[in-house]
Amino acid sequence: VLTSLALNKKPDYKKRVQPKIQAAILLDVSGSMDGLIEQAKAQLWNMVSTMGKAKCTGDVAPQIEIALYEYGRSSNDIKLGYVKKINGFISDLDSLSQNLFSLKTNGGDEYCGQVIYSSLKELQWDAAPENYKVIFIVGNEDFLQGNIHYAQSCIKAKQKGVIVNTIYCGDKMQGIAEHWNLAGECGNGSYTNINQNAKEEEIPTPYDSMIYVMNNKL
């Protein structure tokens, strides 16, 4: 009788699933980032710290997993588009901080489409619908370099439910001229910039691209 009751007993609670925030940081370490990379690393770390304080519905703290890639270093494998995975998804933010702030610039070509594609292909992205998955690609120079076009990477990002945000290191309009706004649009993400000469950062809106197009026509 006890066994029968135990088998038929329904739980009076709902299992709470801990959601994840999975973020991949893709940082340009080419020579053109001299003078900008330290500011970029500081901004990225502020972003990571903010993620660490996030709360989901029901005041549940999500599990934070951050991956780090470098691209644009000439000593990296040319067959991989000068892209290197520094660490896969980890929750140890102290290790991430050590890896991030140890990166230095050293020449090379910046293949943005390649590094986005590599991170989508190599990392263990969790397919659970409650998870937030995002890529932050940071750098400068033209976004269209390399053999893998950004549109190909964006298709893969949409298939995996990953948002692509682009951060240009330099003047905002120069970043648009170098196509950094395009990947943000096709990846359902946003485009913004880090300008070392600016005193405050502009807040991006969904209407920016439309305004820039209309301004150019005007």
Backbone as CSV, one residue per row, in Angstrom:
resi,resn,N_x,N_y,N_z,CA_x,CA_y,CA_z,C_x,C_y,C_z
1,VAL,0.831,-1.209,0.000,0.000,0.000,0.000,0.868,1.262,0.000
2,LEU,1.937,1.246,0.814,2.830,2.408,0.877,3.522,2.636,-0.461
3,THR,3.931,1.515,-1.091,4.589,1.633,-2.400,3.628,2.209,-3.419
4,SER,2.372,1.752,-3.379,1.371,2.256,-4.308,1.124,3.742,-4.111
5,LEU,1.057,4.162,-2.847,0.847,5.575,-2.559,2.037,6.413,-3.015
6,ALA,3.239,5.874,-2.811,4.446,6.612,-3.201,4.516,6.799,-4.703
7,LEU,4.115,5.757,-5.449,4.179,5.844,-6.909,3.148,6.817,-7.461
8,ASN,1.978,6.882,-6.769,0.904,7.734,-7.260,0.934,9.154,-6.712
9,LYS,1.822,9.401,-5.782,1.889,10.732,-5.175,2.447,11.745,-6.165
10,LYS,1.782,12.851,-6.277,2.234,13.916,-7.173,3.002,14.968,-6.381
11,PRO,4.112,15.429,-6.911,4.875,16.442,-6.182,4.087,17.732,-6.065
12,ASP,4.224,18.406,-4.948,3.493,19.661,-4.724,4.387,20.877,-4.959
13,TYR,5.412,20.687,-5.737,6.311,21.797,-6.057,6.730,21.688,-7.519
14,LYS,7.167,22.806,-8.048,7.677,22.836,-9.412,9.192,22.979,-9.372
15,LYS,9.835,22.136,-10.130,11.294,22.189,-10.186,11.726,23.478,-10.867
16,ARG,12.575,24.202,-10.210,13.037,25.477,-10.760,14.305,25.241,-11.573
17,VAL,14.229,25.586,-12.832,15.379,25.420,-13.721,16.198,26.701,-13.701
18,GLN,17.491,26.552,-13.438,18.350,27.736,-13.413,18.720,28.123,-14.841
19,PRO,18.303,29.292,-15.274,18.652,29.723,-16.629,20.128,30.087,-16.724
20,LYS,20.590,30.169,-17.953,21.987,30.528,-18.206,22.070,31.825,-18.994
21,ILE,23.145,32.541,-18.766,23.591,33.587,-19.678,24.902,33.098,-20.269
22,GLN,24.897,32.835,-21.549,26.111,32.420,-22.252,26.557,33.567,-23.158
23,ALA,27.764,34.036,-22.944,28.292,35.153,-23.730,29.671,34.798,-24.258
24,ALA,29.904,35.109,-25.516,31.222,34.932,-26.126,31.787,36.308,-26.451
25,ILE,32.967,36.594,-25.923,33.654,37.854,-26.183,34.724,37.603,-27.237
26,LEU,34.647,38.334,-28.341,35.590,38.190,-29.453,36.358,39.501,-29.584
27,LEU,37.629,39.475,-29.228,38.410,40.713,-29.133,39.497,40.782,-30.192
28,ASP,39.503,41.873,-30.919,40.530,42.164,-31.928,41.841,42.510,-31.218
29,VAL,42.915,41.751,-31.526,44.221,42.029,-30.915,45.241,42.443,-31.970
30,SER,44.768,42.915,-33.128,45.679,43.349,-34.184,46.335,44.679,-33.811
31,GLY,47.339,45.064,-34.593,48.085,46.281,-34.297,47.251,47.539,-34.327
32,SER,46.154,47.540,-35.087,45.309,48.730,-35.165,44.599,49.024,-33.846
33,MET,44.629,48.069,-32.921,43.982,48.258,-31.617,44.926,48.874,-30.580
34,ASP,46.152,49.174,-30.972,47.080,49.861,-30.060,46.445,51.147,-29.564
35,GLY,46.494,51.360,-28.263,45.916,52.561,-27.685,44.435,52.443,-27.383
36,LEU,43.806,51.384,-27.875,42.371,51.187,-27.660,42.063,49.928,-26.859
37,ILE,42.967,48.950,-26.909,42.636,47.642,-26.357,42.420,47.680,-24.847
38,GLU,43.173,48.510,-24.134,43.007,48.552,-22.680,41.640,49.115,-22.302
39,GLN,41.211,50.148,-23.028,39.891,50.703,-22.774,38.807,49.683,-23.136
40,ALA,39.028,48.955,-24.233,38.063,47.935,-24.645,37.949,46.847,-23.582
41,LYS,39.079,46.403,-23.043,39.053,45.362,-22.017,38.337,45.841,-20.760
42,ALA,38.548,47.093,-20.395,37.890,47.641,-19.203,36.376,47.694,-19.402
43,GLN,35.935,48.113,-20.597,34.502,48.176,-20.891,33.889,46.771,-20.894
44,LEU,34.604,45.812,-21.458,34.106,44.442,-21.489,33.990,43.865,-20.082
45,TRP,34.972,44.171,-19.244,34.916,43.654,-17.883,33.756,44.272,-17.099
46,ASN,33.475,45.535,-17.320,32.306,46.161,-16.694,31.022,45.446,-17.118
47,MET,30.968,45.076,-18.390,29.807,44.361,-18.907,29.666,42.991,-18.246
48,VAL,30.791,42.285,-18.118,30.776,40.967,-17.475,30.348,41.091,-16.013
49,SER,30.847,42.111,-15.332,30.484,42.323,-13.927,28.992,42.585,-13.781
50,THR,28.417,43.326,-14.734,26.978,43.585,-14.711,26.196,42.294,-14.896
51,MET,26.662,41.423,-15.801,26.014,40.126,-16.001,26.020,39.315,-14.706
52,GLY,27.118,39.399,-13.976,27.248,38.639,-12.735,26.252,39.038,-11.672
53,LYS,25.648,40.228,-11.813,24.661,40.712,-10.836,23.228,40.560,-11.333
54,ALA,23.064,39.954,-12.508,21.733,39.856,-13.121,20.818,38.938,-12.329
55,LYS,19.521,39.242,-12.389,18.491,38.413,-11.771,17.415,38.137,-12.813
56,CYS,16.888,36.910,-12.803,15.814,36.533,-13.716,14.479,36.571,-12.987
57,THR,13.414,36.189,-13.677,12.082,36.158,-13.091,12.080,35.289,-11.832
58,GLY,11.450,35.785,-10.793,11.427,35.046,-9.535,12.677,35.244,-8.709
59,ASP,13.458,36.266,-9.062,14.684,36.596,-8.333,15.704,35.457,-8.366
60,VAL,15.688,34.690,-9.461,16.631,33.588,-9.630,17.897,34.110,-10.295
61,ALA,19.039,33.807,-9.723,20.322,34.220,-10.307,20.699,33.248,-11.422
62,PRO,20.945,33.733,-12.628,21.308,32.823,-13.723,22.752,32.326,-13.584
63,GLN,23.015,31.208,-14.203,24.384,30.715,-14.294,25.087,31.482,-15.408
64,ILE,26.234,32.066,-15.102,26.975,32.871,-16.075,28.095,32.039,-16.678
65,GLU,28.144,31.980,-17.999,29.215,31.279,-18.707,29.772,32.224,-19.776
66,ILE,31.072,32.490,-19.684,31.708,33.436,-20.611,32.839,32.734,-21.357
67,ALA,32.853,32.894,-22.673,33.949,32.387,-23.503,34.723,33.575,-24.058
68,LEU,35.995,33.346,-24.371,36.861,34.429,-24.851,37.665,33.969,-26.061
69,TYR,37.609,34.776,-27.122,38.401,34.540,-28.331,39.237,35.782,-28.621
70,GLU,40.397,35.547,-29.231,41.154,36.645,-29.832,41.205,36.414,-31.334
71,TYR,41.244,37.507,-32.074,41.410,37.396,-33.525,42.262,38.560,-34.009
72,GLY,42.935,38.336,-35.160,43.784,39.390,-35.714,45.249,39.282,-35.326
73,ARG,45.650,38.186,-34.680,47.065,38.012,-34.316,47.748,37.193,-35.411
74,SER,48.789,37.757,-36.017,49.433,37.122,-37.170,50.112,35.807,-36.822
75,SER,50.429,35.597,-35.548,51.084,34.349,-35.150,50.097,33.200,-34.974
76,ASN,48.791,33.489,-34.986,47.796,32.426,-34.913,47.695,31.709,-36.254
77,ASP,47.090,30.558,-36.266,47.012,29.700,-37.447,46.248,30.390,-38.574
78,ILE,46.898,30.559,-39.718,46.253,31.199,-40.858,45.085,30.368,-41.371
79,LYS,45.165,29.031,-41.214,44.091,28.161,-41.671,42.814,28.378,-40.861
80,LEU,42.966,28.904,-39.655,41.818,29.190,-38.793,41.431,30.662,-38.846
81,GLY,41.989,31.384,-39.836,41.661,32.801,-39.989,42.263,33.674,-38.910
82,TYR,43.416,33.271,-38.361,44.102,34.006,-37.283,43.233,34.125,-36.026
83,VAL,42.351,33.144,-35.852,41.429,33.125,-34.710,41.929,32.112,-33.684
84,LYS,41.816,32.458,-32.403,42.234,31.536,-31.339,41.254,31.597,-30.178
85,LYS,40.807,30.431,-29.742,39.955,30.358,-28.547,40.838,30.402,-27.309
86,ILE,40.651,31.408,-26.485,41.415,31.539,-25.247,40.815,30.663,-24.157
87,ASN,39.519,30.716,-24.014,38.816,29.772,-23.134,37.395,29.565,-23.631
88,GLY,36.885,28.340,-23.435,35.487,28.060,-23.737,34.601,28.637,-22.655
89,PHE,33.359,28.201,-22.592,32.442,28.724,-21.594,32.907,28.335,-20.188
90,ILE,33.171,29.348,-19.366,33.568,29.116,-17.980,32.762,30.049,-17.076
91,SER,32.597,29.613,-15.836,31.899,30.434,-14.842,32.862,31.089,-13.871
92,ASP,34.128,30.742,-13.960,35.161,31.298,-13.084,35.572,32.674,-13.625
93,LEU,34.984,33.726,-13.069,35.242,35.069,-13.581,36.648,35.557,-13.252
94,ASP,37.262,35.008,-12.216,38.656,35.370,-11.914,39.583,34.885,-13.025
95,SER,39.356,33.662,-13.493,40.162,33.124,-14.601,39.905,33.911,-15.877
96,LEU,38.636,34.248,-16.101,38.301,35.046,-17.286,39.010,36.390,-17.245
97,SER,39.002,37.040,-16.077,39.655,38.334,-15.937,41.141,38.226,-16.246
98,GLN,41.773,37.180,-15.738,43.199,36.980,-15.989,43.463,36.792,-17.479
99,ASN,42.623,36.000,-18.136,42.792,35.769,-19.576,42.564,37.039,-20.382
100,LEU,41.519,37.768,-20.028,41.160,38.973,-20.775,42.240,40.036,-20.678
101,PHE,42.684,40.333,-19.464,43.622,41.440,-19.284,45.059,41.080,-19.660
102,SER,45.309,39.806,-19.968,46.645,39.412,-20.416,46.808,39.544,-21.930
103,LEU,45.714,39.787,-22.657,45.789,39.895,-24.114,46.508,41.183,-24.530
104,LYS,47.396,41.053,-25.492,48.156,42.190,-26.015,48.017,42.234,-27.531
105,THR,48.267,43.404,-28.112,48.178,43.557,-29.566,49.461,43.082,-30.239
106,ASN,49.294,42.610,-31.511,50.459,42.134,-32.257,50.115,41.917,-33.724
107,GLY,49.900,43.002,-34.462,49.728,42.939,-35.917,48.638,42.007,-36.400
108,GLY,48.530,41.777,-37.702,47.626,40.777,-38.260,46.395,41.336,-38.946
109,ASP,45.641,40.415,-39.574,44.401,40.744,-40.286,43.206,40.359,-39.423
110,GLU,42.161,41.187,-39.473,40.996,41.018,-38.605,39.837,40.423,-39.403
111,TYR,39.595,39.133,-39.230,38.540,38.437,-39.967,37.323,38.267,-39.049
112,CYS,36.442,39.251,-39.078,35.300,39.273,-38.159,34.314,38.141,-38.434
113,GLY,33.969,37.946,-39.703,33.053,36.868,-40.044,33.586,35.520,-39.595
114,GLN,34.888,35.339,-39.710,35.531,34.081,-39.318,35.435,33.831,-37.819
115,VAL,35.743,34.840,-37.015,35.744,34.625,-35.567,34.331,34.408,-35.045
116,ILE,33.334,35.088,-35.616,31.945,34.843,-35.216,31.557,33.407,-35.554
117,TYR,31.866,32.987,-36.766,31.530,31.632,-37.206,32.222,30.587,-36.346
118,SER,33.508,30.806,-36.037,34.265,29.851,-35.227,33.656,29.694,-33.843
119,SER,33.265,30.815,-33.231,32.691,30.747,-31.882,31.342,30.031,-31.891
120,LEU,30.575,30.207,-32.949,29.280,29.530,-33.058,29.458,28.033,-33.275
121,LYS,30.485,27.666,-34.007,30.720,26.267,-34.344,31.394,25.506,-33.203
122,GLU,32.335,26.130,-32.514,33.171,25.425,-31.546,32.597,25.386,-30.130
123,LEU,31.866,26.419,-29.725,31.386,26.497,-28.345,30.141,25.646,-28.131
124,GLN,29.955,25.202,-26.901,28.804,24.374,-26.536,27.641,25.285,-26.128
125,TRP,26.948,25.813,-27.125,25.794,26.675,-26.863,24.624,25.823,-26.376
126,ASP,24.018,26.220,-25.274,22.900,25.487,-24.683,21.611,25.860,-25.406
127,ALA,20.897,24.858,-25.899,19.709,25.111,-26.714,18.453,25.366,-25.893
128,ALA,18.519,25.277,-24.568,17.319,25.468,-23.741,16.738,26.862,-23.985
129,PRO,15.404,26.967,-24.136,14.783,28.238,-24.513,14.888,29.331,-23.454
130,GLU,15.088,28.949,-22.183,15.156,29.961,-21.129,16.519,30.645,-21.052
131,ASN,17.470,30.212,-21.862,18.817,30.770,-21.808,18.964,31.990,-22.715
132,TYR,19.845,32.894,-22.295,20.169,34.082,-23.093,21.566,33.873,-23.656
133,LYS,21.673,33.870,-24.992,22.939,33.587,-25.660,23.328,34.790,-26.522
134,VAL,24.564,35.250,-26.352,24.954,36.493,-27.013,26.443,36.483,-27.349
135,ILE,26.777,37.149,-28.441,28.171,37.371,-28.856,28.436,38.863,-28.831
136,PHE,29.587,39.242,-28.273,30.081,40.612,-28.348,31.391,40.578,-29.124
137,ILE,31.386,41.149,-30.327,32.615,41.228,-31.101,33.117,42.664,-31.067
138,VAL,34.398,42.814,-30.718,34.987,44.129,-30.464,36.221,44.301,-31.342
139,GLY,36.319,45.448,-32.015,37.506,45.690,-32.827,37.345,46.927,-33.685
140,ASN,38.207,47.019,-34.709,38.115,48.107,-35.689,38.606,47.587,-37.039
141,GLU,38.786,48.453,-37.993,39.075,48.111,-39.384,37.815,47.529,-40.033
142,ASP,37.889,47.284,-41.348,36.696,46.883,-42.093,36.175,45.520,-41.646
143,PHE,34.861,45.441,-41.449,34.215,44.229,-40.948,34.147,43.122,-41.997
144,LEU,34.380,43.459,-43.270,34.155,42.514,-44.359,35.399,41.733,-44.763
145,GLN,36.447,41.776,-43.981,37.674,41.066,-44.317,37.508,39.560,-44.112
146,GLY,38.308,38.779,-44.838,38.325,37.332,-44.665,37.433,36.597,-45.645
147,ASN,37.525,35.266,-45.609,36.805,34.426,-46.568,35.375,34.107,-46.134
148,ILE,35.075,34.231,-44.845,33.720,33.965,-44.367,32.989,35.295,-44.191
149,HIS,31.945,35.487,-44.968,31.180,36.726,-44.915,30.345,36.766,-43.646
150,TYR,30.139,37.971,-43.121,29.386,38.103,-41.872,27.968,37.535,-41.995
151,ALA,27.369,37.621,-43.187,26.001,37.126,-43.381,25.931,35.620,-43.154
152,GLN,26.969,34.893,-43.546,27.016,33.451,-43.311,27.047,33.156,-41.819
153,SER,27.808,33.959,-41.082,27.884,33.798,-39.637,26.557,34.149,-38.977
154,CYS,25.871,35.163,-39.505,24.599,35.582,-38.932,23.522,34.524,-39.128
155,ILE,23.554,33.832,-40.235,22.601,32.744,-40.464,22.778,31.665,-39.402
156,LYS,24.036,31.322,-39.132,24.320,30.310,-38.112,23.916,30.811,-36.725
157,ALA,24.103,32.098,-36.463,23.724,32.669,-35.172,22.219,32.572,-34.960
158,LYS,21.450,32.877,-35.990,19.990,32.796,-35.879,19.533,31.361,-35.662
159,GLN,20.199,30.417,-36.317,19.845,29.009,-36.147,20.049,28.561,-34.704
160,LYS,21.049,29.111,-34.045,21.351,28.733,-32.667,20.695,29.650,-31.641
161,GLY,19.993,30.674,-32.111,19.349,31.607,-31.202,20.324,32.514,-30.469
162,VAL,21.420,32.852,-31.140,22.467,33.679,-30.537,22.384,35.098,-31.090
163,ILE,22.361,36.077,-30.213,22.353,37.487,-30.599,23.789,37.938,-30.854
164,VAL,23.993,38.730,-31.900,25.325,39.243,-32.232,25.348,40.754,-32.030
165,ASN,26.165,41.215,-31.097,26.356,42.650,-30.859,27.751,43.051,-31.312
166,THR,27.848,44.165,-32.023,29.144,44.642,-32.499,29.538,45.921,-31.762
167,ILE,30.812,46.002,-31.399,31.336,47.177,-30.695,32.582,47.654,-31.444
168,TYR,32.467,48.816,-32.053,33.580,49.376,-32.826,34.438,50.272,-31.938
169,CYS,35.729,50.087,-32.016,36.659,50.905,-31.232,37.098,52.101,-32.071
170,GLY,36.424,53.213,-31.878,36.701,54.412,-32.658,35.427,55.202,-32.876
171,ASP,35.497,56.144,-33.801,34.363,57.016,-34.092,33.166,56.206,-34.598
172,LYS,31.982,56.546,-34.139,30.777,55.773,-34.472,30.486,55.772,-35.966
173,MET,30.590,56.924,-36.620,30.308,56.995,-38.045,31.373,56.263,-38.854
174,GLN,32.613,56.262,-38.360,33.668,55.508,-39.033,33.375,54.010,-38.959
175,GLY,32.843,53.579,-37.821,32.461,52.178,-37.678,31.378,51.774,-38.664
176,ILE,30.442,52.677,-38.912,29.387,52.411,-39.895,29.976,52.355,-41.301
177,ALA,30.913,53.249,-41.579,31.582,53.235,-42.883,32.347,51.933,-43.095
178,GLU,32.782,51.319,-42.004,33.514,50.053,-42.087,32.615,48.857,-41.793
179,HIS,31.296,49.071,-41.899,30.281,48.004,-41.933,30.042,47.302,-40.601
180,TRP,30.415,47.898,-39.485,30.228,47.236,-38.197,28.763,47.221,-37.761
181,ASN,27.937,48.075,-38.325,26.513,48.079,-37.964,25.748,46.935,-38.611
182,LEU,26.266,46.367,-39.703,25.520,45.373,-40.463,25.339,44.073,-39.706
183,ALA,26.378,43.577,-39.054,26.283,42.300,-38.337,25.325,42.416,-37.163
184,GLY,25.304,43.579,-36.510,24.378,43.781,-35.409,22.938,43.681,-35.875
185,GLU,22.664,44.219,-37.051,21.306,44.186,-37.581,20.897,42.771,-37.983
186,CYS,21.756,42.065,-38.696,21.361,40.736,-39.181,21.410,39.714,-38.056
187,GLY,22.118,40.003,-36.981,22.193,39.084,-35.855,21.235,39.437,-34.739
188,ASN,20.249,40.296,-35.027,19.254,40.718,-34.031,19.886,41.413,-32.825
189,GLY,21.064,41.921,-33.004,21.755,42.597,-31.911,21.828,44.090,-32.135
190,SER,22.855,44.713,-31.586,22.998,46.160,-31.686,24.428,46.520,-32.067
191,TYR,24.572,47.712,-32.582,25.893,48.270,-32.895,26.154,49.448,-31.976
192,THR,27.320,49.476,-31.380,27.731,50.627,-30.590,29.234,50.810,-30.754
193,ASN,29.774,51.800,-30.070,31.204,52.065,-30.242,31.849,52.486,-28.932
194,ILE,33.156,52.334,-28.897,33.972,52.841,-27.798,34.898,53.881,-28.406
195,ASN,34.692,55.136,-28.049,35.486,56.222,-28.599,36.373,56.786,-27.499
196,GLN,37.680,56.631,-27.643,38.595,57.056,-26.587,38.596,58.572,-26.397
197,ASN,38.093,59.310,-27.394,38.075,60.769,-27.284,36.739,61.309,-26.767
198,ALA,35.738,60.416,-26.671,34.416,60.865,-26.225,34.333,60.850,-24.704
199,LYS,33.586,61.810,-24.148,33.434,61.894,-22.706,32.298,61.005,-22.197
200,GLU,31.318,60.739,-23.059,30.237,59.840,-22.668,29.804,59.006,-23.859
201,GLU,29.357,57.800,-23.588,28.983,56.872,-24.638,27.528,57.074,-25.032
202,GLU,27.273,57.071,-26.348,25.904,57.183,-26.831,25.150,55.885,-26.549
203,ILE,23.861,56.011,-26.271,23.028,54.838,-26.044,22.376,54.457,-27.361
204,PRO,22.615,53.245,-27.884,22.025,52.849,-29.169,20.522,52.663,-29.066
205,THR,19.823,52.905,-30.182,18.379,52.698,-30.252,18.071,51.869,-31.496
206,PRO,16.877,51.280,-31.566,16.499,50.500,-32.764,16.355,51.342,-34.022
207,TYR,16.359,52.678,-33.872,16.099,53.557,-35.016,17.376,54.126,-35.633
208,ASP,18.542,53.808,-35.057,19.792,54.418,-35.520,20.060,54.165,-37.005
209,SER,19.949,52.895,-37.420,20.275,52.554,-38.814,19.384,53.298,-39.792
210,MET,18.088,53.409,-39.458,17.154,54.128,-40.323,17.534,55.607,-40.424
211,ILE,17.925,56.184,-39.300,18.309,57.598,-39.291,19.558,57.815,-40.140
212,TYR,20.531,56.905,-40.029,21.776,57.060,-40.810,21.491,56.970,-42.310
213,VAL,20.595,56.039,-42.699,20.262,55.895,-44.115,19.570,57.163,-44.623
214,MET,18.616,57.669,-43.852,17.890,58.871,-44.262,18.810,60.081,-44.292
215,ASN,19.754,60.142,-43.339,20.702,61.253,-43.301,21.597,61.250,-44.525
216,ASN,22.050,60.045,-44.933,22.887,59.949,-46.127,22.127,60.380,-47.384
217,LYS,20.826,60.001,-47.465,20.018,60.431,-48.606,19.844,61.945,-48.631
218,LEU,19.641,62.513,-47.429,19.471,63.970,-47.315,20.742,64.695,-47.718
